[in-house]
């Protein structure tokens, strides 16, 4: 769902850096906004095109959190789907990712960070060329240990529908993976076939952990979205 094709739409996108969150295209992320600078960011986004880019803070960010700590150069741009402003001025909103992008430069003198972004080049692949990978995912979520996880019914529905395999792989990484560095690496990987293979390989490596969890508590992951 990397659907922004004109870099003009990404000339001035607010950046929301966090230390442990990586957003993916199609995934929906709930956010609670309480810092003054990010309340201003949210208000401005709501008055504009509702876009915000989630950025991952690099290690050592604690030393300069209220300044301009280093962030990863590849971000995920999302659109605010719904928003609630609380009586104390804080916000709750849902952000759905749609585009992998690379930071070109930061600019502006707002209380929050703003950047010019460029869509990440994608080496795409025909869906027919991902047939084997999709079959492996179907097996994982029907006849394998992942079939007992809480999100399995939703992923079986996606796998039985028209959603592209690469999009499903992004949702799987967002929902099941805990390794933030791995998630960032997958976000920054523009080679679709390579990215899907890496995602499946890591899912398969998680089998022992999933088996060790009692079925009643196999609820790891966030609900996916295919909207």
SULHUFEN-V434193 format. One record per pair of residues at least 6 apart in sequence whose ideal C-beta (glycine too) atoms are under 7 Angstrom apart, sorted by the first residue. I is the first residue (numbers start at 1). J is the second residue. Records with the same first field share a line. If there is no record, write none. Layout:
I: J ; J
This chain:
1: 25 ; 26 ; 98 ; 167
2: 25 ; 99 ; 100 ; 119 ; 122
3: 98 ; 99
4: 10 ; 77 ; 98 ; 99 ; 119
5: 119
7: 118 ; 119
10: 77 ; 101 ; 116 ; 117 ; 118
11: 116
12: 108 ; 114 ; 116
13: 51 ; 53 ; 77 ; 114 ; 115 ; 117
14: 41 ; 44 ; 45 ; 52 ; 53 ; 112 ; 114
15: 53 ; 55 ; 75 ; 113 ; 114 ; 115
16: 38 ; 41 ; 52 ; 53 ; 54 ; 55
17: 55 ; 57 ; 69 ; 71
18: 54 ; 57
19: 57 ; 61
20: 180
21: 29 ; 54
22: 56 ; 180 ; 183 ; 184 ; 187
23: 29 ; 54 ; 76 ; 78 ; 95 ; 97
24: 76 ; 97 ; 170 ; 171 ; 173 ; 174 ; 187
25: 76 ; 97 ; 98 ; 99 ; 100 ; 167 ; 170
26: 97 ; 167 ; 170 ; 171 ; 225 ; 226
27: 97 ; 170 ; 171 ; 174 ; 224 ; 225
28: 81 ; 94 ; 96 ; 225
29: 95
30: 94
31: 93 ; 95
32: 90 ; 92
33: 39 ; 42 ; 90 ; 91
34: 90
37: 111 ; 112
38: 112
39: 89 ; 90 ; 91
40: 111 ; 112
41: 52 ; 112
42: 91 ; 93
45: 51 ; 52 ; 80
46: 80 ; 83
50: 79 ; 80
51: 77 ; 79
52: 78 ; 80 ; 95
53: 75 ; 76 ; 77 ; 101 ; 117
54: 75 ; 76 ; 78
55: 71 ; 72 ; 75
56: 71 ; 72 ; 180 ; 184
57: 69 ; 71
58: 70 ; 71 ; 72
61: 69 ; 70
68: 113
72: 184
73: 102 ; 103
74: 100 ; 102 ; 120 ; 187 ; 188
75: 101 ; 103 ; 117
76: 97 ; 100 ; 187
77: 98 ; 99 ; 101 ; 117
78: 95 ; 96 ; 97 ; 98
79: 96 ; 98
80: 93 ; 95
81: 94 ; 96
82: 93 ; 94
83: 91 ; 93
84: 91 ; 92 ; 93
85: 91
86: 92
96: 225 ; 227
99: 119
100: 119 ; 120 ; 187
101: 117 ; 118 ; 119 ; 120
102: 117 ; 118 ; 120
103: 115 ; 117
104: 116 ; 117 ; 118
105: 115 ; 116
106: 113 ; 114 ; 115
107: 114 ; 116
108: 114
120: 190
121: 190
122: 190 ; 192
123: 190 ; 191 ; 192
124: 192
125: 192 ; 193
127: 164 ; 165
130: 165 ; 196
133: 165 ; 196 ; 197 ; 200
134: 159 ; 165
136: 200
137: 159 ; 168 ; 200
138: 159
140: 146 ; 203
141: 147 ; 152 ; 155 ; 156 ; 159
142: 156
145: 207 ; 210 ; 211
146: 152 ; 210
148: 215 ; 218
149: 210 ; 218 ; 220 ; 221
150: 218 ; 219
151: 175 ; 221 ; 223 ; 224
154: 223 ; 224
155: 168 ; 172 ; 224
158: 168 ; 224 ; 226
159: 168
163: 226
165: 196
166: 192 ; 196
169: 195 ; 196 ; 199
171: 224
172: 199 ; 203
173: 183 ; 186 ; 199
174: 222
175: 221 ; 222 ; 224
176: 203 ; 206 ; 220 ; 221
177: 183 ; 202
182: 202
186: 195 ; 198 ; 199
189: 195
210: 218
